[in-house]
Amino acid sequence: MNNKLKEKNIEYLIDAILTLETKEEAYNFFEDLCTIPELKAMSQRLQVAKMLSENRVYSDIVSQTGASTATISRVNRSLIYGCDGYSVVFERTAKKNG
């Protein structure tokens, strides 16, 4: 884990997310926690990461997600140099969705 993130409040947030058991609980929690633009930004970055991991080109990603090239570049750096968090999620959702 990135040491910059290791702080009491972030740890409490992560622990709270890990207690959620259903999609409805997750929707309710994130709706209470975040603004709609914040949720849309996070979901956009996740979709961008998924498309990049599928070797999609920037122009397709821009047209399908509306993300800026700066956002796409930032997400791409996370995929290349990050902590593999996206990869874990993609692998697990692929297994779950069969």
Secondary structure, DSSP 8 states (H G I E B T S, - for coil): --TTT-SHHHHHHHHHHHT--SHHHHHHHHHHHS-HHHHHHHHHHHHHHHHHHTT--HHHHHHHH---HHHHHHHHHHHHHS-SHHHHHHHHHHHHH-
